[in-house]
Amino acid sequence: MEKILRTDNAYEAIDKINTNFEEAGTGANPTSTDIRILYRSKERERDLITAMSEATFLFFTDIHLAWKSDIGYNLQRIVQLANKWKADGKLTAVLNGGDNMQLGTESYSTYISQMASCNADLIQTVGNHDTYGGIDTYDAFIAPIASSYTGIIQPANAAANDLCYFYKDYGDVRVISYDSVYARSNESYLTAEHTWLESVLSDAITNEKYVIILTHYPFLENNTVKVENCSWRTNFEHKYLPDAMLSGQTIPDSACSIVDNFIDGGGHFVCWLTGHTHTLGMFTNSLHPRQLLFNLGSANNQKNESGLQLYGEADNKYDNLCYVGVNKSRNNVFFMKVGSNDDRWLQKRDTFVWDFANAKMITCY
């Protein structure tokens, strides 16, 4: 609680009174549905991560806007929280792992209007659902990013050729939006994207950039290795979905080989951020063990398979986000769960820290 002092002017006193009322509603059973109030309890850890990080991000994925009758409510809440944390000086950008739509264009206007109301960059990758229903994926999702934010670096003739991959640097952190969806369905597209990826990673070595790759599909399930002694993973018998169900909907192994070459050349690879399976997990790859992949469940409260879907809008477990920070001096990446932080096996997920230079877990609780 904020103490009101005799020396406070009227505005300072009013701000403190409002803060105290907000904090009174953020206990075990908060009464407010305002996401900015519900997650006030996360701000102390958020501030610690920010103090140690070159850049910080809110990551969400698989919002599937038309899945429930109240289209876009979870996304509206994400934007509200992002705007507050951006105003607090604690957020660099928002990262979106794709699958904004369900069956096509039915909720596209909702996505665009809410994206436009976000005061931070909202960087996304393409999900498989974002290609359904005859939608022009590049014009719908990539063109607005390229036209709205400064510093977006695309391949040559991206618009003319509908190339849905790009990157942006945030200080010394390079966020690459890698298109695993079209790459999996078109061999010439895959070849062109990988030629581009090699050049972007070579440039990252030259310019000492720390690389996050945002993409929709995860690793091939048979190559996936759960991080040991880590509660940040699903307890399903399989790792997320069997390969037969994914039907080639995975990161191409050749992309992982390119990242290995980047690491061998002295590059700083932080992690992959992915979605698609609607389950949560921290994984490495048996063929590429230096690469961490964080797969986050759906941000839509109706579709988060790992989480308990018991919570209402006034509960601080209703949302499913993660706050990510990159520390370049110690080669650490920080993950702080925001919203749903336990699952049907009563596993808790609050904070995870990974040493990406040595590919080992530092903290998990």
ZAZA-998271 format. One line per field, with one value per residue (C-alpha): residue in three letters; x, y negated, z. Coordinates in nm, 3 decimals, m for minus. Last residue first. Layout:
REM ZAZA-998271
residuo ALA / ...
east X / ...
north Y / ...
up Z / ...
REM end
This chain:
REM ZAZA-998271
residuo TYR / CYS / THR / ILE / MET / LYS / ALA / ASN / ALA / PHE / ASP / TRP / VAL / PHE / THR / ASP / ARG / LYS / GLN / LEU / TRP / ARG / ASP / ASP / ASN / SER / GLY / VAL / LYS / MET / PHE / PHE / VAL / ASN / ASN / ARG / SER / LYS / ASN / VAL / GLY / VAL / TYR / CYS / LEU / ASN / ASP / TYR / LYS / ASN / ASP / ALA / GLU / GLY / TYR / LEU / GLN / LEU / GLY / SER / GLU / ASN / LYS / GLN / ASN / ASN / ALA / SER / GLY / LEU / ASN / PHE / LEU / LEU / GLN / ARG / PRO / HIS / LEU / SER / ASN / THR / PHE / MET / GLY / LEU / THR / HIS / THR / HIS / GLY / THR / LEU / TRP / CYS / VAL / PHE / HIS / GLY / GLY / GLY / ASP / ILE / PHE / ASN / ASP / VAL / ILE / SER / CYS / ALA / SER / ASP / PRO / ILE / THR / GLN / GLY / SER / LEU / MET / ALA / ASP / PRO / LEU / TYR / LYS / HIS / GLU / PHE / ASN / THR / ARG / TRP / SER / CYS / ASN / GLU / VAL / LYS / VAL / THR / ASN / ASN / GLU / LEU / PHE / PRO / TYR / HIS / THR / LEU / ILE / ILE / VAL / TYR / LYS / GLU / ASN / THR / ILE / ALA / ASP / SER / LEU / VAL / SER / GLU / LEU / TRP / THR / HIS / GLU / ALA / THR / LEU / TYR / SER / GLU / ASN / SER / ARG / ALA / TYR / VAL / SER / ASP / TYR / SER / ILE / VAL / ARG / VAL / ASP / GLY / TYR / ASP / LYS / TYR / PHE / TYR / CYS / LEU / ASP / ASN / ALA / ALA / ALA / ASN / ALA / PRO / GLN / ILE / ILE / GLY / THR / TYR / SER / SER / ALA / ILE / PRO / ALA / ILE / PHE / ALA / ASP / TYR / THR / ASP / ILE / GLY / GLY / TYR / THR / ASP / HIS / ASN / GLY / VAL / THR / GLN / ILE / LEU / ASP / ALA / ASN / CYS / SER / ALA / MET / GLN / SER / ILE / TYR / THR / SER / TYR / SER / GLU / THR / GLY / LEU / GLN / MET / ASN / ASP / GLY / GLY / ASN / LEU / VAL / ALA / THR / LEU / LYS / GLY / ASP / ALA / LYS / TRP / LYS / ASN / ALA / LEU / GLN / VAL / ILE / ARG / GLN / LEU / ASN / TYR / GLY / ILE / ASP / SER / LYS / TRP / ALA / LEU / HIS / ILE / ASP / THR / PHE / PHE / LEU / PHE / THR / ALA / GLU / SER / MET / ALA / THR / ILE / LEU / ASP / ARG / GLU / ARG / GLU / LYS / SER / ARG / TYR / LEU / ILE / ARG / ILE / ASP / THR / SER / THR / PRO / ASN / ALA / GLY / THR / GLY / ALA / GLU / GLU / PHE / ASN / THR / ASN / ILE / LYS / ASP / ILE / ALA / GLU / TYR / ALA / ASN / ASP / THR / ARG / LEU / ILE / LYS / GLU / MET
east 0.966 / 1.252 / 1.593 / 1.928 / 1.844 / 2.122 / 2.218 / 2.562 / 2.529 / 2.150 / 2.152 / 1.780 / 1.564 / 1.208 / 0.959 / 0.600 / 0.483 / 0.315 / 0.221 / m0.116 / m0.160 / m0.453 / m0.235 / m0.092 / 0.027 / m0.265 / m0.208 / 0.139 / 0.424 / 0.769 / 1.042 / 1.399 / 1.669 / 2.026 / 2.351 / 2.511 / 2.592 / 2.316 / 2.015 / 1.699 / 1.355 / 1.029 / 0.687 / 0.450 / 0.078 / m0.228 / m0.527 / m0.795 / m0.549 / m0.577 / m0.950 / m1.216 / m1.270 / m1.366 / m1.145 / m1.217 / m1.033 / m0.746 / m0.441 / m0.256 / m0.519 / m0.563 / m0.859 / m1.146 / m0.928 / m0.784 / m0.414 / m0.344 / m0.056 / 0.306 / 0.591 / 0.934 / 1.211 / 1.572 / 1.847 / 2.182 / 2.061 / 2.019 / 1.954 / 1.786 / 1.605 / 1.543 / 1.209 / 1.022 / 0.652 / 0.295 / 0.008 / m0.215 / m0.030 / 0.022 / 0.259 / 0.624 / 0.905 / 1.251 / 1.540 / 1.837 / 2.089 / 2.406 / 2.624 / 2.988 / 3.004 / 2.907 / 2.590 / 2.496 / 2.573 / 2.339 / 2.071 / 2.104 / 2.072 / 1.752 / 1.613 / 1.705 / 1.501 / 1.192 / 0.990 / 0.679 / 0.338 / 0.446 / 0.128 / 0.104 / m0.141 / 0.091 / 0.382 / 0.202 / 0.094 / 0.265 / 0.541 / 0.343 / 0.235 / 0.078 / 0.243 / 0.284 / 0.597 / 0.716 / 0.754 / 1.123 / 1.342 / 1.466 / 1.392 / 1.167 / 1.342 / 1.182 / 1.319 / 1.014 / 0.782 / 0.934 / 1.006 / 0.730 / 0.515 / 0.416 / 0.741 / 0.929 / 1.307 / 1.496 / 1.849 / 2.108 / 2.279 / 2.655 / 2.660 / 2.872 / 2.712 / 2.361 / 2.460 / 2.535 / 2.198 / 2.017 / 2.210 / 2.133 / 1.767 / 1.741 / 1.879 / 1.643 / 1.343 / 1.427 / 1.464 / 1.142 / 0.946 / 1.083 / 0.971 / 0.618 / 0.395 / 0.630 / 0.778 / 0.424 / 0.363 / 0.714 / 0.730 / 1.013 / 0.956 / 1.308 / 1.348 / 1.699 / 1.810 / 2.100 / 1.874 / 1.538 / 1.617 / 1.337 / 1.300 / 1.103 / 0.904 / 0.571 / 0.695 / 0.391 / 0.598 / 0.516 / 0.506 / 0.840 / 1.023 / 1.358 / 1.344 / 1.197 / 1.353 / 1.102 / 1.279 / 0.977 / 0.637 / 0.296 / 0.357 / 0.558 / 0.329 / 0.013 / 0.166 / 0.242 / m0.104 / m0.380 / m0.179 / 0.060 / m0.210 / m0.448 / m0.750 / m0.917 / m1.083 / m0.772 / m0.416 / m0.426 / m0.535 / m0.188 / m0.022 / 0.191 / 0.432 / 0.349 / 0.506 / 0.280 / 0.494 / 0.384 / 0.096 / m0.163 / m0.486 / m0.398 / m0.366 / m0.713 / m0.863 / m0.677 / m0.779 / m1.144 / m1.156 / m1.020 / m1.290 / m1.474 / m1.184 / m1.089 / m1.174 / m1.033 / m0.828 / m0.538 / m0.341 / 0.002 / 0.285 / 0.234 / 0.517 / 0.446 / 0.723 / 0.974 / 0.788 / 0.877 / 0.862 / 0.543 / 0.362 / 0.466 / 0.342 / 0.007 / m0.028 / 0.069 / m0.190 / m0.469 / m0.351 / m0.362 / m0.711 / m0.843 / m0.685 / m0.870 / m1.197 / m1.157 / m1.491 / m1.736 / m1.916 / m1.614 / m1.384 / m1.387 / m1.059 / m0.836 / m0.579 / m0.319 / m0.014 / 0.108 / 0.444 / 0.493 / 0.846 / 1.148 / 1.475 / 1.834 / 1.734 / 1.849 / 1.639 / 1.344 / 1.354 / 1.352 / 1.066 / 0.857 / 0.925 / 0.779 / 0.502 / 0.351 / 0.114 / m0.035 / m0.164 / m0.536 / m0.522 / m0.408 / m0.626 / m0.935 / m1.195 / m1.198 / m1.307 / m0.975 / m0.996 / m0.648 / m0.566 / m0.574 / m0.875 / m0.715 / m0.424 / m0.657 / m0.796 / m0.442 / m0.339 / m0.639 / m0.551 / m0.189 / m0.286 / m0.523 / m0.248 / m0.003 / m0.261 / m0.343 / 0.019 / 0.209 / 0.415 / 0.177 / 0.241 / 0.004 / 0.157 / 0.114 / 0.000
north 2.266 / 2.318 / 2.156 / 2.196 / 2.442 / 2.534 / 2.472 / 2.327 / 1.998 / 2.004 / 2.004 / 2.048 / 1.888 / 2.000 / 1.820 / 1.888 / 2.223 / 2.453 / 2.815 / 2.911 / 3.197 / 3.015 / 2.708 / 2.411 / 2.067 / 1.925 / 1.549 / 1.409 / 1.661 / 1.508 / 1.624 / 1.495 / 1.553 / 1.560 / 1.506 / 1.337 / 1.003 / 1.044 / 1.061 / 1.121 / 1.081 / 1.268 / 1.209 / 1.498 / 1.496 / 1.711 / 1.520 / 1.626 / 1.706 / 1.368 / 1.423 / 1.164 / 1.301 / 1.641 / 1.937 / 2.303 / 2.366 / 2.543 / 2.514 / 2.752 / 2.745 / 2.367 / 2.347 / 2.171 / 1.913 / 1.806 / 1.735 / 2.088 / 2.278 / 2.168 / 2.366 / 2.251 / 2.400 / 2.406 / 2.483 / 2.621 / 2.982 / 2.977 / 3.340 / 3.432 / 3.097 / 2.891 / 2.830 / 2.608 / 2.686 / 2.555 / 2.692 / 2.529 / 2.727 / 2.435 / 2.220 / 2.123 / 1.907 / 2.035 / 1.941 / 1.716 / 1.785 / 1.579 / 1.633 / 1.740 / 1.926 / 2.254 / 2.085 / 1.969 / 2.313 / 2.461 / 2.209 / 2.322 / 2.682 / 2.593 / 2.449 / 2.771 / 2.963 / 2.789 / 2.644 / 2.859 / 2.904 / 3.211 / 3.401 / 3.266 / 3.543 / 3.821 / 3.652 / 3.694 / 3.373 / 3.211 / 3.422 / 3.745 / 3.903 / 3.567 / 3.401 / 3.067 / 2.868 / 2.579 / 2.801 / 2.854 / 3.124 / 3.215 / 2.998 / 3.212 / 3.347 / 3.309 / 3.505 / 3.734 / 3.432 / 3.245 / 2.905 / 2.645 / 2.466 / 2.101 / 1.909 / 1.645 / 1.674 / 1.489 / 1.379 / 1.185 / 0.945 / 0.894 / 0.694 / 0.933 / 1.238 / 1.097 / 1.029 / 1.398 / 1.473 / 1.250 / 1.402 / 1.758 / 1.669 / 1.522 / 1.840 / 2.033 / 1.830 / 1.879 / 2.254 / 2.285 / 2.082 / 2.309 / 2.615 / 2.494 / 2.637 / 2.648 / 2.306 / 2.170 / 2.257 / 2.220 / 1.846 / 1.710 / 1.378 / 1.294 / 1.084 / 0.940 / 0.830 / 0.584 / 0.280 / 0.405 / 0.529 / 0.627 / 0.926 / 1.048 / 1.344 / 1.367 / 1.340 / 1.259 / 1.227 / 0.866 / 0.765 / 0.924 / 0.788 / 0.810 / 0.976 / 0.771 / 0.555 / 0.384 / 0.085 / m0.141 / 0.004 / m0.044 / 0.020 / 0.341 / 0.467 / 0.392 / 0.567 / 0.885 / 0.981 / 0.932 / 0.841 / 1.131 / 1.380 / 1.310 / 1.484 / 1.757 / 1.912 / 2.042 / 1.901 / 1.744 / 2.084 / 2.219 / 1.949 / 1.665 / 1.483 / 1.174 / 0.853 / 0.619 / 0.306 / 0.126 / m0.121 / 0.144 / m0.012 / 0.072 / 0.441 / 0.425 / 0.278 / 0.526 / 0.832 / 0.733 / 0.663 / 1.013 / 1.190 / 1.386 / 1.364 / 1.728 / 2.037 / 1.968 / 1.651 / 1.517 / 1.837 / 1.677 / 1.677 / 1.313 / 1.108 / 0.779 / 0.521 / 0.344 / 0.351 / 0.213 / m0.164 / m0.191 / m0.318 / 0.003 / 0.205 / 0.027 / 0.059 / 0.426 / 0.495 / 0.333 / 0.508 / 0.845 / 0.773 / 0.692 / 1.012 / 1.217 / 1.043 / 1.084 / 1.232 / 1.266 / 1.560 / 1.785 / 1.944 / 1.640 / 1.491 / 1.796 / 1.647 / 1.905 / 1.728 / 1.492 / 1.336 / 1.011 / 0.892 / 0.742 / 0.607 / 0.567 / 0.727 / 0.714 / 0.418 / 0.543 / 0.881 / 0.715 / 0.485 / 0.778 / 0.959 / 0.661 / 0.611 / 0.956 / 0.862 / 0.590 / 0.873 / 0.841 / 0.461 / 0.414 / 0.710 / 0.519 / 0.781 / 0.648 / 0.861 / 1.019 / 1.353 / 1.440 / 1.071 / 0.808 / 0.595 / 0.410 / 0.327 / 0.124 / m0.074 / m0.148 / m0.265 / m0.499 / m0.650 / m0.691 / m0.870 / m1.098 / m1.191 / m1.270 / m1.489 / m1.678 / m1.751 / m1.511 / m1.669 / m1.546 / m1.195 / m0.926 / m0.580 / m0.355 / 0.000
up m1.018 / m1.258 / m1.235 / m1.411 / m1.688 / m1.926 / m2.285 / m2.210 / m2.400 / m2.367 / m1.988 / m1.918 / m1.647 / m1.567 / m1.341 / m1.228 / m1.357 / m1.105 / m1.172 / m1.030 / m1.284 / m1.446 / m1.490 / m1.304 / m1.407 / m1.604 / m1.600 / m1.660 / m1.653 / m1.622 / m1.862 / m1.838 / m2.100 / m1.976 / m2.164 / m1.862 / m2.028 / m2.289 / m2.058 / m2.262 / m2.104 / m2.170 / m2.014 / m2.084 / m2.147 / m2.078 / m1.941 / m1.691 / m1.412 / m1.239 / m1.189 / m1.267 / m1.619 / m1.490 / m1.415 / m1.463 / m1.789 / m1.615 / m1.834 / m2.066 / m2.341 / m2.355 / m2.595 / m2.417 / m2.239 / m2.574 / m2.520 / m2.642 / m2.489 / m2.515 / m2.672 / m2.558 / m2.771 / m2.653 / m2.905 / m2.789 / m2.820 / m3.201 / m3.298 / m2.968 / m2.966 / m2.653 / m2.491 / m2.247 / m2.267 / m2.278 / m2.482 / m2.744 / m3.014 / m3.257 / m3.047 / m3.081 / m2.941 / m3.043 / m2.818 / m2.737 / m3.014 / m2.981 / m3.287 / m3.270 / m3.600 / m3.436 / m3.305 / m3.656 / m3.797 / m3.537 / m3.640 / m4.002 / m3.887 / m3.701 / m4.025 / m4.206 / m3.948 / m4.081 / m3.793 / m3.761 / m3.921 / m4.118 / m4.034 / m3.676 / m3.590 / m3.707 / m3.531 / m3.200 / m3.025 / m2.726 / m2.570 / m2.569 / m2.243 / m2.150 / m1.851 / m2.025 / m1.959 / m1.745 / m1.437 / m1.514 / m1.365 / m1.714 / m2.018 / m2.237 / m2.547 / m2.890 / m3.185 / m3.212 / m3.186 / m3.481 / m3.334 / m3.294 / m3.558 / m3.529 / m3.547 / m3.349 / m3.362 / m3.090 / m3.174 / m2.975 / m3.215 / m3.221 / m3.548 / m3.752 / m3.594 / m3.656 / m4.020 / m4.063 / m3.903 / m4.153 / m4.446 / m4.338 / m4.287 / m4.640 / m4.799 / m4.572 / m4.684 / m5.051 / m5.013 / m4.811 / m5.070 / m5.343 / m5.147 / m5.077 / m4.803 / m4.506 / m4.580 / m4.605 / m4.239 / m4.089 / m4.156 / m3.941 / m3.763 / m3.650 / m3.335 / m3.306 / m2.959 / m2.945 / m2.936 / m3.052 / m3.401 / m3.639 / m3.865 / m4.165 / m4.298 / m4.482 / m4.841 / m5.056 / m5.376 / m5.466 / m5.100 / m5.013 / m5.316 / m5.136 / m4.797 / m4.512 / m4.241 / m4.008 / m3.851 / m3.814 / m3.735 / m3.896 / m4.266 / m4.231 / m3.954 / m4.155 / m4.460 / m4.264 / m4.138 / m4.394 / m4.703 / m4.652 / m4.557 / m4.843 / m4.688 / m4.891 / m4.589 / m4.416 / m4.418 / m4.070 / m3.938 / m4.025 / m3.818 / m3.958 / m3.729 / m3.533 / m3.408 / m3.213 / m3.166 / m2.850 / m2.821 / m2.908 / m3.040 / m3.401 / m3.313 / m3.158 / m3.474 / m3.697 / m3.494 / m3.472 / m3.846 / m3.908 / m3.708 / m3.978 / m4.224 / m4.219 / m4.016 / m3.669 / m3.696 / m3.491 / m3.542 / m3.492 / m3.237 / m3.136 / m2.984 / m2.803 / m2.785 / m2.558 / m2.229 / m1.885 / m1.937 / m1.727 / m2.036 / m2.216 / m1.918 / m1.935 / m2.311 / m2.300 / m2.031 / m2.233 / m2.551 / m2.378 / m2.242 / m2.590 / m2.716 / m2.453 / m2.544 / m2.920 / m3.010 / m2.721 / m2.883 / m2.849 / m3.109 / m3.338 / m3.213 / m3.232 / m2.984 / m3.083 / m2.934 / m2.665 / m2.578 / m2.386 / m2.454 / m2.281 / m2.420 / m2.296 / m1.969 / m1.606 / m1.488 / m1.693 / m1.521 / m1.179 / m1.284 / m1.405 / m1.077 / m0.889 / m1.145 / m1.121 / m0.834 / m1.058 / m1.274 / m1.196 / m1.199 / m1.557 / m1.656 / m1.547 / m1.446 / m1.090 / m0.794 / m0.706 / m0.525 / m0.397 / m0.360 / m0.632 / m0.534 / m0.242 / m0.473 / m0.695 / m0.399 / m0.281 / m0.627 / m0.647 / m0.308 / m0.413 / m0.735 / m0.539 / m0.292 / m0.572 / m0.746 / m0.425 / m0.337 / m0.118 / 0.165 / 0.433 / 0.311 / 0.183 / 0.227 / m0.076 / 0.000
REM end
